[in-house]
Every structure is written in structure tokens, then in C-alpha cells.
Amino acid sequence: MQNFSLFFKRTSLFLATWLFCFAVVAQDATISGIVKDATGETLVGVNVLAGDGKSNDSNTGTVTDIDGKFSLRVPKDKTQLTFSYVGYLAQTVNIDGRTSIDITLEADVISLGEVVVTAFGIQKAEKSLSYAVTEVQGASLIQARENNVINSLAGKIAGVQISRPSTGAGGSSRVVIRGNRSLGGNNQPLYVVDNIPIDNQNINPASRWGGIDYGDGIGDINPDDIESMSVLKGPNAAALYGARAANGVILITTKKGKAQEGVRIDYNGNLTVENPLILPNMQNTYGAGKNGKLITDQAELLRLSTQWNGASWGAEMKGQSALYWDGTTKPYNAQPDNIKNFYQTGTTLTNSIGVSGGNDRANFRFSYANLDNTGVIPTSTLQRNSFTFRGGIELTSKLSLDAKISYIKTNANNRPNLADVMDNPANGLLWMPRNTDINDLKNYADANGDPRNYTSETFVQNPYWSMNQNVNNDEKNRFLGFASLKYKLTDWLTAEGRVGSDMYTSDRFAQVALKTKYRANGQINKDVYTVREDNAYLMLNFNKQINPDFRLSGVLGTQITRQKFQQVGYQGSDLSLPNFYVIQNATTRANNYNLVQKEIQSVFGQVSMEYKNTFFLDVTARNDWSSTLPKGGNSFFYPSVSGSYAFSESLGLPENILTFGKIRASWAMSGNDANAYSLYPTYSFSPSASHLGQPLGTIGSMANQDVPNYAIPLANMKPEQTNSVEFGLDLRFLNDRLGLDLSYYKVNTSNQILQTTVSATSGFPAAVINAGEMENSGIEFLLRGTPVKLDNGFRWDVSFNFARNRNKVLSLTTGLDQLTLAQDRAVAIQAIPGNPYSDIVGVDYKRDANGNKMFDKDGMPMAADNVSVLGNAIPNWIGGLNNTFSYKNFTLGVLIDIRNGGKIFSQSARYMHLNGNSDQTLTGRAEFYAGTGGYVGQGVVETGGANTKAVDPELYWKSVFDKNIISDFVYDAGYIKLREVNLSYRFSDDILKKVPYIKGASISLVGRNLFFFQNGVKGFDPESNFNSGNGQGLESGAIPSYRSYGVNLNLKF
Amino acid sequence: MKFFNTFKKVALGVCLAIASTSCTDKFESLNTNPVAAATMDASYLLTYNQLSVSGHTYEMWRGNLLHGMVWGQHLSTPWGTQTYVTSDGWGTAYWDMTYSKLVVNTQEIVRLTQKEAAKNAIIKAWKAYIFHRLTDFWGDVPYSEAGKGIASGILQPKYDKQQDIYTSMLSDLKEAAATLSTAGNSYGAADLIYKGDHAKWKKFANTLRLRLALHLIKVDENLAKQHAVEAINGGLFDSNADNAIMIHTKGDTYAAGTNGSSAPVSDYSFRGGVVLSSAFMRILNERNDPRLPIFALPNAAGKYVGAANGNVDAPRDPDTGSVPNYNTVFAQDANAYFLTYSEAMFLKAEAIQRGWVAGSASNEYEKGVRASLNQFGVKATDAEAYLKNANVVYDASKGLEQIITQKWIGLYTDGFEIFAEVRRSGFPKFLPNEINGVIPRRLKYPLSEQSLNKNSYTEAVSRQGADTETTKVWWDK
């Protein structure tokens, strides 16, 4: 609490001072002018500093406004003005008594995109970097936008794999940088906003038994507030952020006000519509029935859509008269669009406004954004409102304050249920016989209020019943903020204190209506999660030019991180009154309470040395003390060293051949601590609380429904350890028209802390172990160039990024042959020593020595005796091809996202083969019903010779299902996707001059996830996981992914 | 490294300077789970343990209903186990829940009550109840090392021979009965079954010992006889008031139990395809059994009709077949019966019939029938009429068949025990078109054991025989 009250105090102090400051009027002479580039375009945000010929005084400076204009009051002792701007050569001119100075800046071809933000917001020249950092400008996140801003990075950065699970509009994303490092823990990067780590957990995600994706932490960030995002790829880059940064860091720098005249207003409006990108491939030849025949008895008809009766194994649909599930008799016709018609066109409208201003002493920015989404799934909606205020002020010449507070409120209705649960609408649609008219299901209740459905099967529900009766809603209120106070001790030494907090509550409610199948007595579920993370830093930054050739800079600091997670919830069942969803209406009630806290204290340091602007060396060191490790062993230390050499200057080649060249190398360690409460055994009471008035105690703990969920603790836990090496090469040719950035890395994570499943005979489902090692090595490159650059202004820029990561599980613990990461019916995703992470494991066909499938004498499939690895979910390589075409005021961006290799198992496809809905089940059907053939399995007969026996496809696929043979449903998850298209028109100054108030305007047509050039998974998006956890490669009842397209309008006032 | 050590010292110094108190002193308390207890009263563990034997739908539906009750020929379903193969997921559900809810807490209570003789005796008797279900289902199972993941750090317990498990259980029951004749401490109200009544626990120990003894009839008749005689002489249940029951109330989370079948109490569950088996319906119909309407609901035509078991496609729905009666024995507030007076009488009748103890088998048999009918709420006058039914009247020439058939009927909802009875006695006699195949002799071990407890599993299989449904457990040989 201390941190936060301090934060508020500082914020209010800042606000008061800021207002005062604007009233101050400076004195002395005023110089004004305009800054342009070589093409005559005005430059916005150019730094203008006054100096006396010896040094520049940062207290006397400004930046150019939207029109490239500046106006600066200059004291009499200043004789020069220096103009500097990223990507341009700095220029210094003598004032010579002038009051008007216009300047043209020359582009600096070598240093385009020169400065990037690195750890602790330290801006570094790109050429000095000795590790991999990639920066993305905020502007590229705004137009073709995503609800979850991190999805916008997909395909843009080498080695960053972003997959959006099929979980609806407000869902989480899985981001993995350079492969999975942790066997059982978190593999996603740390997000740091304005140098304060934020919480990114996806609380209570969907499992095989269903659940809802309530989104992650990064998804709340308003893209309009983002100035830039830097991706620090390895532990090398991240040594300063501590244990959680071992998976890489995504640094987000938010916008702030700049010194300018008047107030600047930015408006962005974005309207997109969404449609399912891809739907299951269903056959449209045969309808409800069995054995190729119609069913004439209603009760029997309703027994369809089950594992043992199938769905569309009936007669050929030719418009003949047939009995329907609702008792009516209608023409027996295919309904090819009955799944498509369940979904609706979704819309997302985002309006955001930013108001900013400032002078040379103070600045502010306020923003508001509203996102309003109507889902592709009927009744599903999402609203998000974000408010941010940021301000900075120089309180004295030495003391400055910077602070920000954001409030984000998210409301969602009816986020879809996922995976193998009957309330998942996509699941209910999979089992629907092909002649079922979706409109017949819209009236989901009969006169008695009982659910109407096309099947009497308990576990298949009318999707309209799910979406209208078994509804859920949630609200998330989040505050993010920081305050930073800097004091300049000398001109090379600055002290900074920084505190930041991320706190939110997520309030979730879900109901199950009375009369719902299987849960006829109704249910209520409420959970309120309160999550908080506080970080406080004290840092000493130094930056000293020791002599003209040698520069020393760095930071020494301490950090305290506190995390708190609290869950308060209740479950009620056996409702008395219908349609009354309060806990008092439930005759059975259970409560939940959980509190998890942890603290990490750290000291860290970094020293950077630059010699002759050619040799660069970085050394970092950090020590953490974590509350989750045992006393006496809770401290761990990890250093890093990295260096680079810009060799091009010594080679002395002309810039139109080799413009720039650099090699770099680094070595880093990183540690990690355990989850809280992993050391000592405990007891607890059952969630059911009591029976006949007596309390129910247990060793360990139980989840709801008394499912044991306790892991045997480990008293002598040691920290996890990551070692990494990286080498890189940065080459630029032909005056920077061609560039190559190449990296090789190898990362080993050992002594892993993980929860592993153990034999239940131990008395517990899991144990915490401290073993296991995983290795990742890979290469990645970014090749960029400008193939076409014409005098008429036409320009084509292209970049291709590529990353190939090789992952290997080196060892688990003794006696453990595999670690199960996720499981579903008939399939498991496992980590197996010697193999890459994420093997898809299940039963294959029995095969002969040559690998042919084996069939019994009747032509039916034979199953292998044991499970085997059927594929691996990790891609061979990932990449992106990014094209930008610009001509005059038009810009066209086209991003193609490529994933090569990797597999995914589709549970939906397995069901669709069993129930006869899949178009693949047509093979041999007509022949079988005509008595001329049937399904002939490609392979050999058990007794030898090729299989020629034709069998009933219905029996064949039922046999495949019953024998758990899943190899037919493991697909190549590689894809080539048109990820983003963006056509923008920027209104020229000539037009804008005629419009009052408006200083800048652009309009764009945008589209995302438009189509597949290639997709190995027929009828599903290869990114169809049901959660963003470690168990990737598993599709089950996927909600379709969406294609979105629309228009974006950007205005500056 | 010297530099690093110096760095650490300096760093720690800085850290200490910042925090007003020592940096990491509060870490231990911070890392103590505020919602978990460091210690626990054994009584609370016992309550949960007793309740959990009646179980949750999850494991009981899968273990008891879908395996035991189907293979013991009480029910017929459309699902996999119907064709006499183990469903790995369902078998595993019962195995996992039993070890990680029951065995682990039982071991913990044994440990915590070592200095309290009576409490220790009671939990040992109860432990035998939990383990006999496990070993009767699978044969050799982890026993002596099971449930000790925390206490002894054993993550891969060895499998004990069934013979050794039976020896240990019978000895525990013998000791328990002896101890409970004298000692004084009790679990009191936390003991949901007998409220701390030692006399009843003693009868429970003897009755369970008799049940276990008779399981051994095929493999070691002398040993069976020795334990049976001692158990009967030690004193069995005297009336239905002695029954070991878990009471359920409407709305309780554990509801629906009965003897652990714990079916989800909704007619939808049974519309999903569970009906009574044709063998069960025939045997009840032949006797015009007054328990019929209590056990089952008539089909659409008002008849009590079952569906065949085995590998046949039989329609299983409420229109054509009788579904279990979810208003009575499968109701949410139905009692779960663990061990009954009725069974005690049938067990004793068998011992007399075998000539092990003196007495009238007929008398004990009739007591057993009356007790069972009474237990299920049949009127006394109807019970007397039932006893006069030609198929019910005791006939010493086929006494064993009659005794066990009646016991099998009365064990409705206890799939574990009927499956054991069918295997060890061969009764009741079923018709080929009722069972359609060969009734399994055991369940296959969970697949997960092959990876998570590989060495122990391999050792057990090499000792016991192939891990198939046809391999006989030790007492079945």
C-alpha cells in the first residue's frame, strides 16, 4: 500500500505543478523557423537546442510542431542552434542575430531507425547494440488494429511466434520468442510498460473440460497510447529485468506530450466487420440416418448425434420427404450453410482521442479510447474504455517528474465456452446432421421451457440454448500507473526513483439455466479475482564521455517486486426459482477463497563501454532474493557480457557498397524462482465445506468437485538456471538499400522447477520437481531492401524475416519418461526427452515393417498396441514478408505471415469422421450403398498382401474412433496467411489548408487475416488451440478464427 | 568470481539500506499459504474419508457403475465397458481418485492416531474396506507404500501381491476387533458412520473380515474358514441399525450416492442409455420381487425389461427398457450402503452351509432376505409373502446359489462387490444371451501407470500375468 499512496501523492504533486508551470512566461529573444527535409516535407518533432558553442543547454530547447515550425526564446548568451532528428544528420547554425531560421536536414542513410529503446527505457544507438532488439512503431499498430494489440506483431519480427487461440474476440494470445524454454512453467515474455512490468496472466484458462478465455494482460493496452514497442529477444537483452525476462521482454513505451504551441488533438476512428475465416468442411450429400437409410421413428432419429449412432450416415438427400427431429415431415435437403448461418457478421468500432501539449518545461497527454465489439457469435459482445493521463515536468533544473495513470474498463457478455464442453456452440454445430436447418433451432425452448434440440444426446446441446440461457458476463477494472522522479546529480549522473503498479479486479459470472441437459438443476458461478503487482526502483544512471574516444555509461539499481493474487468466489447449484440467478436461490452452495503473495528483491547493475564508436561492451549483473525459495537458498545471481564491433569503418569500403557492418556476441545467465507455497506440505478443507454438519479435512488440497489438485512440495528447492549465447551480424549495403540482420543463439534452461504428474498411487496427482533441461538453438534473420525507388516518388520496401528454432528436451527427472503438457480424449501433448517440446502422442494404425497401415481380414483398421508420437506442434520455421508500396500520398502495406511445418491434432475432425459430417467420409459411400464397393483402407492385410476389402464407411470410421486411432486427424499446421493489408491515403497539405482546424488527415482501408494462400488443416485455422497455454497442437471444438476488414480515419487538430 | 562476491555484498548492503528492516526476514511468513493449514485434526480427515468412499459422480459413475455394475450384470449401457473391455479413462478415474483422496488420507490418519489405540483400530478397519475394493478390481496394487508421497517421499510405490494385501487386511481387521473391545478414545461426531460407537465398529470389522474371508474360498479354503469362524464368533451385525451407511441429504454435493454409484441425479443421465440388465430383470421378475419398483422404473409399456450385456446392439432407452429408479436408490438423498446386516446374514448362512459353523443356513438366509427388503423399504407383510415364492423358499440342495443370488440382488448399487461375488462364486447363473461373451476377471491397470510407475507396474504384471481382463486375480485362481 505504501508504494501506491506514494504514487498518488506524487501524481497530485505533479498535477499541481504542471498547471502552475504553464502560467510561466519566459523572456529573452524569440527565434522561429521551419524545418524541412531534402524533399521539402516538413519535419515534425525535430529537437532544437540553443547552445553557446561549447555545450548545448537542454533547458533551452523545443521541438518542431506538426507543421515543422518552431519558436524558441533564447537567452542572450546562446549563439547557436542545433537541430537533431532521428534518421537525419544533426546540424548546428550560428544565430547571428537572426529571429527567423529555416533549415533543411540531410537524411543520415546509415543511421535510419538509429535509436531503439532498450532495458529501463535506455535509448541506444542501434549500431551499438550487442544483442537482438527489434522495435515497432506505435503507428503501425493503429490502422489494421487488433483487439489484443500484441496480435499486431504477428509475422513482423523474426523469432517471435504469436498465435491467437480460437477463443473469441477478447481472448488471450500466446507469444513465444525463440522457442519454449520452460518445460512446465510460463513460456511467454515479460511485458514492461513505461519500465514497469505488468501482469499478463490468463487467469483460469480453458482446459479440455471447457472454460472461457477471459483474455490476458497485454490485451488491455490501448494501441493508440503506444509510441513504440521493443522486443528484447533473449535473456541477454533482458538481464536487467530479472527472472521473468528469461523468455524475452516486450517493452512498451507510451506516448507523452511534446513541447509545442497550443494543444494537439489526435483522433482515430476505426470500423471493421468480422466474419469467420474458415469453417469445417462438411459433406452435403447424405443426411440424418444410419446405414444409408432414412429414419422414420422420431425417438430413434433423436438418438443420432452420438458416439454410437453417428449423425449423417443416412440416405442421399434428394428432396424426398423425411421425418425431422422436431416431428415435422419436410423435404430431405442439404443445408450447406447451416454452420455459417449460425455465426453473424461481427463489428468492431473503435474511437480514440488524444489531447496533448507542452512547453519546454512541462508536457501532458490525455487519451480516451472506446472499443465496441459485437461478436461473430450471436449474443457475444465486448466493450473496452480506456483513459490515460500522462504528464512530465521539470520541477527545477535538476529535478524532474514523469507520471502516468491509466484506467481500463472491459465489459464482456457471453464469451464463448471452449473445448469439449456442451455449452461450446462450435461443438454443438459439429454433430448436427447435414439436413438440419439452423433456423429450426433458433426457438431453443419448447412450451414447457425444456430445451429443444436435434438430438436427445445429453452432451450435445442446442447452441442457441447455450448462448441465450447459459450466459456469462464479466467486468475487468484495471489501473496501470507509474511515477518517476529524476534528480540530476551532475551532468553525467542521475538518480531516479520509480514506482509503478498494475492492479485489477476481474469479476466473472456464469449461469446454467434450469432444465439444461446434464445440469438440470441449474448452476451459478461467481469469481472475483483481484490481482496486483507493485514495483519500486531506485537507480543511479551514469553516462560519461571519459575522453573523445571512450564513453562509459550504465546503471546501478535496486528493485522490489510484490505480487498479490486473490480469488473470492462462490458456486451455487440446485436453483429453486427459474431465471433467478443469485446465490440465495441456490440450495447447494460452495465457496472459494485463495490468496497468493510473493516478493522479489533485487540489486542490479549494468556498465556499457564505447570505444571510438566502434567497439561496444555491455556487462550486466543481477541478484534476486525471492520469497518462494527456501531460507538460506533464496538468493541467486546472474551476469551477462556482450560486445560488438562495427567493422565497416575500419574496412574503409565506400558506403554505396558496404554501408555498415557489425558483428556481435553475447553470453548471459538468468535465474528463476518457484511458485509461492511450493516448499512445505499443508492441509485444507474441502470446497464442499461440510457434510451433516461435520467439517471435511484433507491433506493437500482439492479443487471444486473434490478433485485433488495438490502437488507434493519440495523443501530444498533451487532456482532454475538459463544459459544463453548469441552471435549476430548486421550488414547494410548500397547506401542502406539492402540490409541483413542475422542472429544465431543457443539457450539452455536447466534445473527446471515444474509440476509434474505423478502416479496417483503416491497419494497425489502431481509433485513439484527441480530437474530437467531443455535446449533451444536457432537462427533468425531480417533481410530488407528497397528494390524499387523511382524519381516520381514510387517506392517499394520489402522485408523478410525468418526464424528457425530447434528445440530439444534434454532430460526430465529420473523415472519420468514424459511430461504431459495437455490432454484431450485419445491424445496428449507431451515433452519427451530427446524430442522437441510439444509432441502429439496417441494411437496410430498398426503398421507393418514398411510402415503400411494394417487391416484385419474384414478390411477393418487395426490399432497399434501402444501410443506413439504422431507429430510435433513446433513449426520448422516461421517468417513474414512485409511489403510497403508508396507513391505520393498513397501507401500500401501487405503482410504475409508464414509458418512452415508443425502439426495439430483436430478433435473436431475426429468427431466429424465418426458422425459422417466430414466431406472426407464420402469416400466409398455411394459405392457401398449401391453394393458396388465401399471404403478400402490403403495398406496391407494382417495376413499379408494389399488390402482390397471394401467396408461400410460408417463402420470403418466408427472403428477408427472406438480404437482411438487418431493419426488420420493430425494435420500439417503450416500456413501462409495474408495477415494484413493496409491501403492508406494521406491528405496533402494543399487540401488541408482549405479545411479549418485540421492539420493532418489520413484514411485507410484495412484488412486482417484475410485468407490463406496455403493451409494444411482443411476446414480449420491452424491457430485453433483452445487456450494459450503450453499444450499447443490441440484443436477441440474450435470457435472459427475471424477475417476482419474495414476503414480507419486518422485526424490531427 | 571475487568480483561477483564483492558485488553481492555491496548489493546486499544497498538492499539493506533501502528496506527499513532486514530484507528477507518476512519471506518465510510471506511464503506460508494463508488459506492452507499447517496441521489438521485426524477426525476431520476421517469425516472426509468416509464421505469420499460413497464418492463423487466422477469416479463412481466410471468405476462402480460402468465397470462393476455392468460386469456384475446389474446394468447395461451403450458405452465401451459393455463389451467387457476396460475403459482406460474410466478405470483410471476410480483408481486415481481412490488413491489420491482415500488412500492418502487413510495413511495420514493411521499416522496421526498411532498413540490412540481405538481410533487407530477404526481407521485400520476402514482402510481394509478401501483397499479390498481396489485389489478386488485389479489384483496386485500398491498397498504398503501407497499414499506416502509426502510422508515418505515415495512417488512410485511398489505393487503388493494380492495375497499379502489380504493377509494384511485380515490381520488388521482381527486386531481392530480385538482393540475395540477395550480401548476408549473415539472420533465422536466426526465419525459419520457410527458416531464413535466402538461396539458397532467392532461388528463392522468382523463382518468385513467375514466378507473378505469368503472371497478366498477358491484359493485357500482353510484360511477362509479360519477367518470366517473367528469373525462370526467375534460378533457380526445384529440388525439394520448396525448397517454402515453414508447418509445423503437433498442438495448435498455428494448426493446421489448409493454405495458409491453416485449417479448424477437427473433423469437425463439415464436417458443417455443406462438400463437394467436383462439378467437382473429376469431374476427379479422370476421372483416377483417387491424390490423391483424400488430398483427400476418400468418402460413405456409398464414392464420391467432389461437389456442384454456383452457385444450386442440392444436398444437402451426408457421407452423399451427399465432405467434405474432415480427417485429411490439413485435419488439425490439416497443412502450409500457400505456394509449391511443383510449381507452379514448371507455370509453367515454360507458359512453354515459350508459346515464351518453350527446353525441353520435357512434361518440366516431368511434373516438376510427380510433385512434386505426392510432396508429398501418393503413392507414386512410383503416380505413374508416373498419368502414363500417358489424361487425364494430355501432349498438346501441349491442353498449356495440361493444365498448368493439373494445377496447379489441386495447388493444393488455396489458394483464392486457383485463383480467380486460373480467371480468367486459363479452365482447367480446367467443365460448366454444375457451376458453374450465372457465376463472379465479384473480391470486392466491404468495406462498412466506404465509411464508414471513403470518399474512397479512391470514387476506386478510379470508376477500376476498379462495385464488383460482375462487374467485372474490371486483369489480367483
Interface residues (C-beta under 8 A of the other chain):
Chain A: A299 R303 T306 W308 S456 E457 T458 K517 Y518 R519 A520 N521 L538 T558 I560 D574 T587 T588 A590 Y593 N594 L595 V596 Q597 K598 E599 Q601 V603 G605 A621 N623 W625 S626 S627 T628 K631 N634 S635 F637 P639 A676 Y677 L679 Y680 P681 T682 Y683 S684 F685 S686 S688 H691 L692 G693 Q694 P695 L696 G697 T698 I699 G700 S701 M702 Q705 D706 V707 P708 I712 P713 T757 V758 S759 A760 T761 S762 G763 F764 P765 A767 G815 L816 D817 Q818 R825 V867 D962
Chain B: F4 F7 K8 A11 L12 V14 C15 I18 A19 C23 T24 K26 F27 E28 L30 N31 T32 N33 P34 V35 A36 A37 A38 T39 M40 D41 Y44 L45 T47 Y48 L51 S52 H56 Y58 P78 W79 G80 G89 W95 D96 M97 Y99 S100 K101 V103 V104 N105 Q107 E108 V141 P142 A146 G147 K148 G149 I150 I154 L155 Q156 P157 A189 A190 L192 I247 T249 K250 G251 D252 T253 Y254 P264 S266 D267 Y268 S269 R271 G272 D317 D319 L447 S448 E449 S451 L452 N453 K454 N455
